[in-house]
C-alpha cells in the first residue's frame, strides 16, 4: 500500500531531526573527548535511514545522496581508526544543518521561521561547504594521507550534492533580495560583464614573469578580454536604447562568433603555455576538440540565422560546444599540477558548471560566471608556472 505523503514526510522529518541532533551532540562532545562512540551512532543511524528511504523517496537527488551515504558507511571500517576523525566525522557533521531544515516545517511564527532559515543557511555554509572542504580536502592534501578509493568517491559525491543544493539555496536567497533591490536586469549584467574579464590582464602580469612561454597565455587572456568587452558592450548599447535582445542577430552575430573564437583561443594558448616545454599528443587532441567544437558552434549559428533554432536549443548546443573542450583542458591542467593546486582548481571549475546548470543568480548569472573565471585564471597561472 502506498504511504500517505503527509505521513511519509512526518516520518522523514523526525528521522532527520533525530540524526541532526545526534550529530550536533557528537560535534559538541568531540571538543571534550575524541572518542568515536557517538559519531558511530550517527553513522549507523544515517546508514539505516538512507537504506530505508532509498526505496520510498521520490526525489532523484535524495536517492543519489543516499547512495553516497551508504557507500561511506559501507567502507567506514576500511579506514584506520586514527584517521576516521579526519574524513568521516566532518561528513557526519553536515547533518547538523538538517535540524534547521526540518524546523522550517514545524515553526509557524514568522519571525522564528525567518531566524531559523538564516541559521539553516549559515550552518549549511559552515558544515556542508566550508568545513567539508577545509577539514577533508585540505587535510588530505597537506598531510598527504591515503584513503580507500570508494570513501573518496563517496565524499566527492556528497560534496557535489552539497554544492548543488547550496546553489539552489542561493537562487532562493537571490530571488528574495531582488524583491527589495532592483538588480536582476540584463542591462546591469552586460555592463558589468563588459569590464570584468579585464581584471584577468593585470592578474596574469602579476602572476607571470615575462618570457616567451608565458606570453602565449597573456596573449590569450588579453584577446578574450577585448573580445568580451566589445561583445557585451554591443548588447549593453542595444538594451540602453530599449532594443530587446535574447539571441544573436545579424547586427552582432560576428561579435558573438568572435567571442566564441577567442574563448577557444584563450584555452588553446593556456594549454600551449602549460605544455610549452614538453608538447605531447594531449595538446593536439585539445586542438582537435576545440576545432571540432568551434565548427559545431558555427553550424549552430547558421541554423539560428536560418530560423531553424529557438533560444532554448541555441544556447543548449552553444554551451555544449563550449564546455566539451573546456572539460578536457581542465583535465589536462589538473593532471600536470600538484594536488594542492589541483583541488581548488577543480573546485572552481565544478562551481562554474553548477552555476551554468542551475542559474542561481538569474539575469546576473553571467556576472558570477565571469568572477569564477578570474579565480580560475589565478590557478591556471600557478599551474603554468609549475610546469
N, C-alpha and C positions, 0 to 999 in steps of 0.2 A: 504494500500500500504506500502511495506517495505521501511523504511527510508534509504537513501543512507548513507553508512558508514562514508564518509568524512563529510557529513552534520551533522550526529549524533555526531561525535567526536568533531566537532567545537562547537556545542551547549553545549555539556557536559563540554568542556574545559572553555567556557565562564561562565557557571554557577558556576563551581568550583572556578574559578579565582575570581568571584564576591564575593562568600561566604568567600573565604580565605581572601580577602581584608577587608570585614566586620569584620571578626574575629580579624584581626590584629588591626583595628581601635578600636574595643571593648577592646582588651587587653591593648592597649596603653592608652585608655581613662580611664580604671579602676584604673590607678595609681593616677588619679586626682579626680575621682568620682566613688563610688562603686555602682551606680545605675545600675539596671538590664536591662534598656530600650534597649540598643544597643545589649546586649547579647541575648535578647529575639528576636530581629530581625534576628540574626544569627540562633537562634534555629528554628524559623518558616521557614526561607529560607532553612535550612538543611532538615527539615521535609518534606517540599513540594517537594524539589528536590529528596529526597530519595523515596518518594511515586511514583513520576512520572517515575524516571529512573529504578525503580524496574521492570517495565514491558518492558523496552527497552534494558537494558544491557544484554550482552551475557555471562558475567563473573559471575560464581557462587560465587566467593569471594566477588564481589561487591554486589550481592544480599544479602548475609549474612550480610555484613556491613550495607546495607540499612535497613535491618530488625531490627538490634540492634539500629540503629539511630532512626527509627520510634518508637521503644519501649521506648527509652529515652524521646523522645518528648511527647509521649502519657501520661507518668506518671510524667511529669515535675511539674505540679501543685499539685501533691500529696506530694511534698517536702515543708517544711516550708520556707517562703520567705528568712529568715536569713540564711538558710542552703544551698540555691541554689548555692551560690558563691563557696561553698566548694567542691561540687561534680559535678555540671553540667558545670560550666564555664571552668574548666580545660579541660573538654572533648571538648568543643567548640573551645578552643584554639588550639586543634590539627589541625584544618582546616587551620591554618596559613601556615603550611608546604605545603599545596596544591598550594599556589602561585608559589612556585619554581618548583613544579611538572609540572604545566601547562606551565610555561615559557620555559621548555625544548622543547616543540613543536613549540614555536614561535621564539626562538633565533637561529640565523643562524651562527653568528660569533663564531668560535671555542673557543676562549679564554673566551668570555662571557658565552658560553654554559658550559664550564668546571667549571667556578666560580659558576654558577647557580646550577650545580649538587652538588657541595660542600656545598652550602647553603641549598639545599634541604636535604642533609644527616644530617647536623648539626641541622636544625630546626625539622626534624623528630625525631632525637635522643632527643632533648630537650623537645619538646611539647608532642610527642606521646609516648615516652618511659619514660624519667626521670621525667618530671613534672606530667605526668599522674599517675605514681607510688607514688611519694612523696606527691603530693597535695591531692590525693584521698585516697589511701590505708593508708599512714602513718597518715594523719589527722584523718581518720576514726578510726584507731587503738588507737592513743594517746588521742583523745577526746571522745572515746567510744560512738560515735554517731550511731543512728539507722536510716536507710533509707528504703524506700519501697523496697520490695523484687525484683520487676521487674526492678527497677532502678539499683540495684546492678548487676542483670543478664545482663542488657544492657551494663553497664560499664565493667564488666568482659569480655563479648563477644567482645566489641570494643578493649579492651586491648590485648586480644588474637590475634585478627586480626592484630593489630599494631606490636606485637612481630613476627608474621608470616611474615609480609611484611618486617620488619627490617632484618630478616634472609635472605630473598630473596635479599634485597639490599646489604647485606654483601657478599652474594655469588657473586654478580656482581663486587663489590669492590675487593674482594679477587682474582677473576679471572684476573682483570686488574693488580693487584700487581704482580701476577705470571709471567706477561709478562716481568717484569723487574728484579724480584728476583726468582731464580730457587729453590723454596722451596716446590713446590707441588709434593713431592716424597713419595712413600710408605716407603722407607728406612729411611727417616727422621722421619716419623710418628712412625715407630716401635722403633726407637732409643729413642725417647722422651717418648713414652708410656711404655717402659720397666723400666722407673725410676719414672714417675710422681706419681704413686699410693703410693710410699714410703713416699711421703710428708704427707700422712694421719697418719703415725705412730707417728712422733713427735707431730702432731696436737692432736691426741687423748690423748697422755700422758700429754700434756699441759692442755687439757680441763677437764680431769677426775682426781678425787682422786683415788688412787689405793685401790680398795676393791673388794670383790667377785662379786658384781653386775656388775661393770664396766669392769671387766676382760673378760667377755663374748664378749663385743663389741671390746675390744682391741685385743682379740684373732682373731675375725673375720676379722678385718682390717688387721692385720699382715699376716694372712694366704693368704688373697687375694692379698696383695702387693707382696708377694713372688711368688705366682702362676702367677700373671700378668707379673712380671719380667721374669720368666722362659719362658712363652709362647711368649711374644713379642720379647725377645732376640733370641729365636729359629728362628722366622720369619726374624728378622734382619740379622742373620747369613746366612740364605738362600739367602737373597737379596744381601748381600755383595759378595757372591760367584756366583752372576748372575743367581741364580735359580729362575725361575718365580714362583710366589705364588699368587693364587687367592682364593683357597679353602683349608680347612684342608685335609691332605692326610695321608697315612699310617705311614709316618715318624713322624708326630706330632699330630695325632688325639687324643692320650692320653693326651697330654698337653692342647689341646683345651677342652676336656671333663673336665679335672681337673679345668681349669679356670672357666668354667660354673658352676661346682660344688661349687667352693669357692665363687663365686658371690652369689649363693643361700645361702651358709653358712654364709656369711657376713650379708646378710639381716636377716636371721633367728636369729642369735646371737644378732643383733641390736634390734630386736623385743623382744627377751627374756630379754635383758637389760632393755628395756623400761617398760616391764610388770613384772619385777622381783619381786616386792612387791605385785603384785595382778594378778597372772596368771589367765586368763579367756579363754572362748571359742574362742575368737578372735585369740589367739596365736595358738590354734590347727587348726583353719581354715587356718591361714597363713602357718603353717607347711604342711597341706594337699595340698594347692595350689602349694607350692614350690615342693613338692614331685611329684605331677602330671605333672607339667611343666618340671621338670628335666627328668622325664620319656619320655615325648613327645620330649624333646631335644635329648635324646639318640636315639629314633626312627628316628628322622630327620638325625642324623649322620649315622645310619645304612642304610637308603635309599641312602645317599650320597655315602657310601662305595660300595653299590651295583650298583651304576651308574644310579639310578632312580631319581636323583635330579640334577638341574643345579644351577649355582651361585645365580641367582635371587630368585628362590624358597627356596634354602637352607637358605640364610640369612633372607629372609622374615619370615619363620617359626621359625628360631632361635631367631630373635628379638621378635617375638610374644610370644614365650615361656619364654623369659627372662623378658618381660615387664608386663605380667599379674600379677605375684606375686609382682612385684615392685610397681605397681599402688595400689594394696591392702595394702601393707605395708606403703606406703606413706600416704594413707588414715588413717591408724591406728595412725601413728605418729602425723598427723595433728589433729586428734580427741582428743588426750591427751595432746596437747601442747597449751599454751596461744596464743592468736591471734597475739600478736606482734612477735612471733617466727613462727607461722603457715604461715602467709602471705609471708614472704621471703622464707620460706621452700618450699611452693607450687610454688612460682615463679621460683625458681631454678629448680624444677622438671619439670615445664612446659617448661622452656628453654631447658632442656635436651631432652624432647620429640620432640620439634621443631627442634633441632639440628640433631637428628637422622632422622627425617622425611624429612628435606629439604637439608641436607648435604651442608651447606653454605661454608665449608672450604675444600670441595672435599677430597683429599687424606690425609689432616691433620685434618679431621673431628673428628677422634677418639681422637686426642690430646685435642680438645676443650671439648669433652665429658669427658675426664679424669679430666680436670681442673674444670669442673662443679661438678664432683663427690667430689672434695676436699671441695668445698663450701657446698655441701650437707652434707658431714661428719660433718662439723662445726655445722650446725643446728641440726643434729641428736644428737650430743653430748650435745647441750643445752637442747634439749627435754628430753634426758635420765637423765640429771642432775636435771630436774624439776619434775620427776616422782618418 
